[in-house]
Amino acid sequence: MTTPQDISRKHAVALLWNRGVLHWKLHEGQKKLYDSYTNSTGKTVVWSCSRRLGKSFALCVLAIETCLKAPNSVVKYVAPTAKHVTMIIRPLIRDILKDCPRDLRPEFRSADKIYRFPNGSEIQMAGADNGHAEALRGGSSNLCIVDEAGFVSNDLRYIVQSILIPTTTTTRGKIILSSTPPLSADHEFVSYMKEAEYRGNYVKMTIYDNPMLSPETVQEIIDELGGVDSPDFRREYLCHIIVDEEHAVIPEFNEDLEKELVKEWVAPAYRDLYVAGDIGFKDLTVFLFAYYDFRNAKVVIEDELVMSGKKMTTAYMAEQLKSKESTLWTSKLTKEQQAPYLRVCDNNLIVINDLHTLHNLHFLPTQKDDKQAAINNFRIMLAQKKVIIHPRCKTLIYHLKNATWASNRKTYDRSPDAGHYDAVDAVVYLIRNIVYTKNPYPNNFGISTGDSWWGSNANNNSNPVFNGFRNIFTVKKSIK
């Protein structure tokens, strides 16, 4: 009987090749990328990766595995240029194939840029330049890869949607877009990054996720690029999207500020509750549920309600609003529900009237004048850390991070969740309608009876507290 100790490394490698298992060739950082693909339930997976992580190597491993595991599988592999295919991708594949058994080894057809495997599977490769990607049109594919997608100079979305996606219809194949963030925040790959992050099909790997780089090497890279705060280091090695501040709606809400403001918050004993919403039917409808922590001077956003589509009727909206308010603001001890001090939304008077007359939900139309000033005020509050956002407010967090101005500077660009970053308007309405001077605490809050001193005039009839106690506890003489 053969034991594991009897199996030589060469024999073990051959067994793994025959089973189409190659991820043992990856380091720990690359394995996280690999796992993000194998565990994803979405159609499109996006990898945002630091330089020198070895993302192209991981992609080539996935491509070869796909071809080995099932006969007649097809992988379509797009690189930014035909030269990229020749100078980078082919050498990586040759390196991976060094220990491949001869009977499994594919043949490369240079005229077509195709690796043809003995089991009938293929890796079809093309550059995205000069229309070369059209060579991948048609047929079916089990996996499509766009390597360095942030540096495909033209028509990335066209290549993905018109050339690649149709080939996956019958196979239920997936698509991987992998890249370091592009130089421009306007590149189409950025929108794919945002879409994937919103849908949970996004993985980001920075220089600190690369186990192959020593701390000394990392520091050398930092020094070469001008420090950790330099745009080049942040983009190339921390995978930040470098957005021009004039293009970003809320530039203050960066990753560092997000870590400080997005957290759970202990509710105070007394608070005024607020609901603020931006109503849209074609776009998203977003309501935010918040309170003002008077003692700490913090606006605390507890939850959100996001709706869209045909089901978004006034009746459905009212039902969801009541349910959310009941869940958030009903005391577990007394079972009493605290009502909002104020509900406010944009000036959709028909919806406001219906919510009031039909559903007993009272909203006031917000002021909408001087939008830029209102946004600036919110930005200042964020910078001063006067806003707390609960982690479950995923749409709000996503919109604050990614909202960009349209060219007219009056509206926002369209967001990948079929809206126009509507949560930004909802939070601006909230901030401008909170009554910051209103103290929700009672006058005697925090004063116990043990701390009270009645003084020499306690019997004075003018002391209302004394009179109240006297009326309760004085025993009156009976009249005989």
N, C-alpha and C positions, 0 to 999 in steps of 0.2 A: 504494500500500500504506500502510495506517495504522500509524504507529509509536506507541510508548507516549507520546512527547512530544506527539503530536497529540490525545490523548484528554484532554478537559477534565475537571476535577474533577466537574462535574455529570454528565457521561457515565459516568465511573467509578463514581460513587455509584449511578446507575441500574442499571449492570451488576451491581453487588454486591447490590442489592435484588432483582433478578430471579433471582439465584442463591441467594437466601436466606442471604447471608453478611453478618452485622451485627456480629461481634465486634470489628471495627475501631473501633467506637464506645466500646470499653472502655479504661480506663487499665490499666497493668501489674498493679496489684493485683487488679482485677476479672477480668483475663484468667486469673489463677491459679485463681480460682473457676470460671470458664468451663471451663478445661482439666480441672479435677478432675471435672467432670461428664462431659465428652466422653470422658475416658480411663478412667472408672470402669467396672468390670465388675460391680459390685454393683447390687442393686435400689434401695437407698435411700442417697442421698448427703446428708451433713450438713455445712452450712457454719456455723462459729462465727465471727462477724465483729464487729469493732470498730464502734462508732458512726461515722458519717460516711464509711464506706468506699464506700458506693454499692452495697450488696448488692441492694437492691430494683431498682435500675436494671439490674444484671446479670441478675437473674431475668426482668425484662420483655424484655430483649434475647433471652434464650434462648426465652422463650415465643413471641415473634414469629417468630424463626428457625424454630422447630419447625413453626409453621403455614405458613410460606412454602415449606419444602423439600418437603412432600408434601401433595397435595390431601386434603381431608377429615380432616386431623389435628385432634386435640382436646387442648387444654391446660386443665387444671382448676387454678384459682388460688385458694388460700384465704388470707385475711388475718385478723388477730385480730378485727376488727369490720367491719361494713358501712361505717361511716364511714371506716375506714382505706382501703377500696377506693376510695371517692369522693374523699377528700382527698389520698391519696398515690399509689396505683397508677395511677389514670386520668391524672393530670397527667404522670407519668413516661412512660406509653405515648404520650400526645399529643406529648411532646417528642421521643421516638424517631421518631415517624411524620412529623416535619416535612419531611424530605427524601424521604419514600416516594413513588414514582411513583403517579399517580392510579389507574392500572389495577390496582395491587396493594393499595391502601389499604383497610383493613377498615371496616365500618360498625358503630357502637356502638348496641346495642339496650338502652336504659336500663331498660326494664321487666324484662328478663331478666338484665341485667348481662353481656352477651355481646358480644364483638367477633367479627363475622362477616366472613371474608375472601372475596374473589371466587372463590377456588379451592375453597370449601366448608369450609375449616378454621375452627376457633373457639377463642377464649379465653373460657372460662366462669369467672366470678368470683363469689365469695361471702365474706361475713364468717363467722367461726366463732361469733359471738354469737347468742343467742336461736334456736338451731337452724337458722340460715340455711344452714349447710354441707350440710344434707340436700338442698338444691336441686341439688347436684352428684352425687347418688347416681344410679347406673345409667349405661348406655351404656359406651363404651370411651374410653380416653384414651392419648395417646402420651407425655404428661408431666404429672405432678402436682406442684404447688408449694404449700408451706405457708410463707408469709412471716411473719417474726417469730414463729416457732413457740414460742419461750420465753415469749410473752405471750398465747398462746391460753389463756384463763382456765379452760376446762373441756374435758375429753374429747379431748385431743390424740390419744391412742392410739386412741380410738374413731373419730375422723375419719380417721386414717391407715389403720387396719386394716379398718374396716367400710365406709367410704365410698369411699376413694381406691384402695386396693390392688386390690379386685375389678375396677375399671375398666381395669386394666393387664394382666389375665390373657391376653387374646388378642393384645395389641399388643406385649407385652414392654416396656411403657413403664417409665420410671424415676420416682422420687420424690425431690424435693429438699426438705429441711427446712433453713431458714435462719433464723438469729436471733443476736442478742447473748445471752449467757447470762442466764437468768432470775434474778429476785431470790432465789428459794428453790431450794436444792439438791434439794428434794423434787419439783420440777416434772418432768413426764413428758419434757420435752425433754432433760433431763440424762441420762436413761436412753438416749435415742436418740443423744446425743453419745457416751456410753460404748460403746454397741454399734457405732457407726460407726468409732470409733477402734480398737476391737478387730479389726474386719474390714477395716480399711484403706480405708474410704470416708469419711474425715473430713478436713476441711481447716480450719485455724484461721488467721485473718488479724487481726493486731493493728493498733493505730494506727501502729506503725512500718512496716507493710506498705503504708501509704497514700501513694503518691507525690504526691498533691495537697496534702498538708499540709506546710508548712515547719517546720523545727525550732523556730522562734519560736512558731508556732501550737500545736505539740505541747506546748511548755513552758507556754503560757497555759492549755491544758486541764488539764495536771497541777496547776498552781497553783490553778485554780478548784475542783478536786476534792479538794484537801487533800494533794497529794503522790503519788508513785508507789506508796506502800504503802497508800494509802487503799482501803478495800473498793470504793468506787464506781469509782475509776479502774481497779483490777485487774479488776473484773467488766465494766465497760462498754467499756474500751479495750484491756485485755490478754486479755480472754476467759477469765478464771479463773472456775472454779466456786467460789464462796465457800461452803465447807462449815463448818457449826458444829462446832467442835472436839469437842464432846460427842457428835456424831453420827458423826464420822470415826473409824475404827479406828486408823489410823496417820497422824495429822495432820502429823507431822514430815516425811513424805515428800512434800514439795512440789516444784515444778518446779526450784527452785534447788538443793535437796539432790539431786534426781535427776541433775542435770548433774554433780555432784561425785562421786557414788557409782557411777553406772552407767558402767563403763569396763572395758577389758581390764587385766589385772594379770599381771606377770611372776611365774611360779611359783618359789618358793624351792627350794634344793637338797634340803631335807628338809621333809616336811610329813605330817601325819596327815589321811587322807581320811575323809569322812563322807557318808552318804546318809540323807536324812530324807524321810518321805512321809506324806501324808494320803490315806487310801484311801477312795474312795467308789464306789458302783456307779450309783446314780441321779444323784449329783453327779459332779464331776470327781475323778479321782485325780491327785495331783500329787506327784512326787518331785523333790527338789533334790539336786544333786551339788556338794559343797563341800570345802574344806580349810581348816585353820587355819594362817595364816602367823604362826608363833610369834615371830619376830624383830620383825615389824611390828605384832603384836597385831591382826591383821585376819582376819575371817571372809570368805573369798572364795568366792562362789557361782558356780561355773563353768557350770552348765547345768541344764536342767530336763527332765522327762519328764511330759507331760500326756496322760491317757487318759480315755475315757468310752465309754459305749454298750455294745452287745451283745457286741462283740469283746473286751471287757475281762475276760477270764478270767484265772485265776491263771497258767496256762501262758503266755499272751500277755504278761502283766505280767513274768514271770520272763525271758522272751526279750528283751524290750525293756530291762530293767534290765541284764542281762549285756552286751547290745550297747553300751549307753551307757557302762558302766564300762570296757569294753574300748577303746572309742574315745577316752575321755578319759584313761585312766590306763595305757596301754601305752607303754613307752619306745620312741621311734623308733630309738634307738641299740642297745639291748640286746634289744628285742622282748619284754621281761619286763613283766608287768602287776602293778602294785601293788594290793594288796587294801585295801579300806576298813578303817580302824581300828574303825569302828562304823557299823552300819546301824540306824536306828530309825524306827518309824512308830506310828500311833495303835493303840489296843488292839483290833485285829481279830484275835483269837487264832486263828481258823480259817485266815485267809489267812497269818498268820505261820507257823503249823505247816505248811501246804502248801508255802510257799516254802522252808522249812527241810528237810522230809523228802523232797519230790519234786524240788526244784530246787537244793538245796545253797546257798541264799541265806539267810543268818542275820540276822534282824531282832530287835531287842529292842523290847518295847512301851514307849512313853514314859510318863513321868509326865504326868498331865493335871490335877492338882490346882492350884487357885489360878490359873486361866487369866488373869485380869486382871493378876496380878503378873508372869506370864511375858511377856505382851504388853508391859507397861510396861518390863520389862527390855530387850526388843528395841528399843523406841522410844528408850530412853536410848542404846543402842549405835549406833543410826542417827544420833541427834543428835551423838554424839561421833565420828562418821565411822569407826566400827570395822567396818563391813560394806561389802564391795565386791560389786557385782552385774555379771556379764557382760551386755552388751547383748542377747545371744541369749535371755536369760531373759524373754521378752516377757510371758508370763502372770503371772509373779511381779511384774514391774514394774507391769503393769496393775492387778493386785489390790491392791498396796500403795497405789497412787494413788487407788483408787476404793472400797475397802472401807468400808462403812458398817454401823453397828449396827442390828439389828432393834429393835423397840420394847421387847423384853424385856431388852435389853442382854446377853443370854447367847449369842446367835447373830448371824450376819451377814445382811444383806439378800441376796436372790438376785442373782447377777451375770448379765450379759447373755450369758455364754458357757456358760450352763446349769449353773452351779455356785453355790456359796455363798462365793466368794472363798477357795477351799480352799488356795491357795498361801500365804495368811497363816498358817494353822495349820501348814503344812509348814515354813515358815521359823521359826516359834516353837518347834516341836519340835527343829529343828536347833540353834537358839541355846541352848536349855536343856540339850542333851546333849553339847555339845562339852566336852572336858576341857582347859580353858584352862591348867592348870598343867603339863601333860605336855610335856616338851621333846623334840622329835623328832631333834635334832642329836646326833651321837656326841660323846663327851667330848673327843676330839682333833681335832675339826673345825676346819680353818683353820690347823693347825700343820704346817708343812713340816719335813722332816728337816734342811734347811739352817738352820732356826731353833733346832735342839736343841743343848744343851750337856750332855755326859755327866758332866762333873765328875770330881773326883779319885777317886771311888768307882766308876768305870765298870766296874772289874774285880770289883766286889763281887758275890758270888753271889746277893745278895738283890735285885739289879736285874733284873727280869723282861725288860725290853726288851733289855738288854745280853745276857742269857743266850740270848734268842731269836736274836739276830744271831750270837752265838758258835757256836751249834749249827748254823747254816746255813753259815757261811763258814770255820770252823776246819778245817784239814787235819790229819787224824789220822796219827800215825806208824804205819808198817806194822811188824808183828812178824815178825822173821825167825826 
